[in-house]
Amino acid sequence: MDLPQLRIDINHLYAREHAAMGIAGARKALNDAQEWQLSGVLRNGGALVFPHAGVQDCAKQISAVVNACIDSGADTVLVLSVLHSFTDEMEQARRRVAAGGDPSTDPLWGIQGPGLNRGTQWGYDHALFTWRYLWEIAADYYGKKMPRVIERYPWLAGGNPTALPGYDEVAEIARNAVVVSTADMFHHGIGYGTPPERSFAPHHGGLELAHKVISEGADMLARGDYAGYNQHCVDAKSDHRDAGQVMRAVLGSITPEIVEIIPSDAAALYQAPDPTWVAGALVAWHKQK
């Protein structure tokens, strides 16, 4: 797969989908998302995780987290984002670490983000494109004072998130912020390398499988089994391996609640046969006192 070209294709796709949704569609998503009142999860020291798959599919879930951040009354929102491997070098580094290699030997090892000097790859990653789009529209639509948003992008936690360069800064931010994260925790089907005989359409066993797999990973992360979670993300084709580990480390004891899982088709993007799709999961992580 041509990873740099895939990045370009995804970025162009998101731009088209945001334009198609428009301000009216974004406001509708923000209104529809009022179905879920999740600000208490954040006020109590927990976290919310939203997907970043297809814009129309995931806009309501992302809006629910935008609403929760605003309603929490927090001054600062810390967003722990996926950093996708959109170069061959990054992909090989991720595979090497997944196989047990030392992450500290990679030149990008650490936590990236605005205002830092550990890499610029975060700047073209699509994971927060829809989050930012909805956040800006919410600021105008609600007319409220918006919290400051700090984005951070962990890379190669490798089962030891507290060793990441930049971890101490993130932990300090989290002490006075509400914490949210983004992840697509289950990529499935022929376009993602799943054998055809084990590829299930969403409504023909796929969503049930996604719920089972995502639940297993969430329980592992809740236990603080970082090495196990790292391997789980490899097997589940989840992109939350780094951000998830950092989220759990900075928050301490938290337990998961899967609020909703929906399918987002990706066959056209990968020019692959059906079924090729992503599970968009909205997950509330409740702080244990």
VENFEN-V488793 format. One record per residue. N is the residue number from 1. SS is DSSP state (A for helix, B for strand, O for the rest). Layout:
BEGIN
((N & SS) (N & SS))
END
This chain:
BEGIN
((1 & O) (2 & O) (3 & A) (4 & A) (5 & A) (6 & A) (7 & A) (8 & A) (9 & A) (10 & A) (11 & A) (12 & A) (13 & A) (14 & A) (15 & A) (16 & A) (17 & A) (18 & A) (19 & A) (20 & A) (21 & A) (22 & A) (23 & A) (24 & A) (25 & A) (26 & A) (27 & A) (28 & A) (29 & A) (30 & A) (31 & A) (32 & A) (33 & A) (34 & A) (35 & A) (36 & O) (37 & O) (38 & O) (39 & A) (40 & A) (41 & A) (42 & A) (43 & A) (44 & O) (45 & O) (46 & O) (47 & B) (48 & B) (49 & B) (50 & B) (51 & O) (52 & O) (53 & O) (54 & O) (55 & A) (56 & A) (57 & A) (58 & A) (59 & A) (60 & A) (61 & A) (62 & A) (63 & A) (64 & A) (65 & A) (66 & A) (67 & A) (68 & A) (69 & A) (70 & A) (71 & A) (72 & O) (73 & O) (74 & O) (75 & O) (76 & B) (77 & B) (78 & B) (79 & B) (80 & B) (81 & O) (82 & O) (83 & O) (84 & O) (85 & O) (86 & O) (87 & O) (88 & A) (89 & A) (90 & A) (91 & A) (92 & A) (93 & A) (94 & A) (95 & A) (96 & A) (97 & A) (98 & A) (99 & O) (100 & O) (101 & O) (102 & O) (103 & A) (104 & A) (105 & A) (106 & O) (107 & O) (108 & O) (109 & O) (110 & B) (111 & B) (112 & B) (113 & O) (114 & O) (115 & O) (116 & O) (117 & O) (118 & O) (119 & O) (120 & O) (121 & A) (122 & A) (123 & A) (124 & A) (125 & O) (126 & O) (127 & O) (128 & O) (129 & A) (130 & A) (131 & A) (132 & A) (133 & A) (134 & A) (135 & A) (136 & A) (137 & A) (138 & A) (139 & A) (140 & A) (141 & A) (142 & A) (143 & O) (144 & O) (145 & O) (146 & O) (147 & O) (148 & B) (149 & B) (150 & B) (151 & B) (152 & B) (153 & B) (154 & B) (155 & B) (156 & O) (157 & O) (158 & O) (159 & O) (160 & O) (161 & A) (162 & A) (163 & A) (164 & O) (165 & O) (166 & O) (167 & A) (168 & A) (169 & A) (170 & A) (171 & A) (172 & A) (173 & A) (174 & A) (175 & A) (176 & O) (177 & O) (178 & B) (179 & B) (180 & B) (181 & B) (182 & B) (183 & O) (184 & O) (185 & O) (186 & O) (187 & B) (188 & B) (189 & B) (190 & A) (191 & A) (192 & A) (193 & O) (194 & O) (195 & O) (196 & A) (197 & A) (198 & A) (199 & O) (200 & O) (201 & O) (202 & A) (203 & A) (204 & A) (205 & A) (206 & A) (207 & A) (208 & A) (209 & A) (210 & A) (211 & A) (212 & A) (213 & A) (214 & A) (215 & A) (216 & A) (217 & A) (218 & A) (219 & A) (220 & A) (221 & A) (222 & A) (223 & O) (224 & O) (225 & O) (226 & A) (227 & A) (228 & A) (229 & A) (230 & A) (231 & A) (232 & A) (233 & A) (234 & A) (235 & A) (236 & A) (237 & O) (238 & O) (239 & O) (240 & O) (241 & A) (242 & A) (243 & A) (244 & A) (245 & A) (246 & A) (247 & A) (248 & A) (249 & A) (250 & A) (251 & A) (252 & O) (253 & O) (254 & B) (255 & B) (256 & B) (257 & B) (258 & B) (259 & B) (260 & B) (261 & B) (262 & B) (263 & B) (264 & B) (265 & B) (266 & O) (267 & A) (268 & A) (269 & A) (270 & A) (271 & O) (272 & O) (273 & O) (274 & O) (275 & O) (276 & B) (277 & B) (278 & B) (279 & B) (280 & B) (281 & B) (282 & B) (283 & B) (284 & B) (285 & B) (286 & B) (287 & B) (288 & O) (289 & O))
END
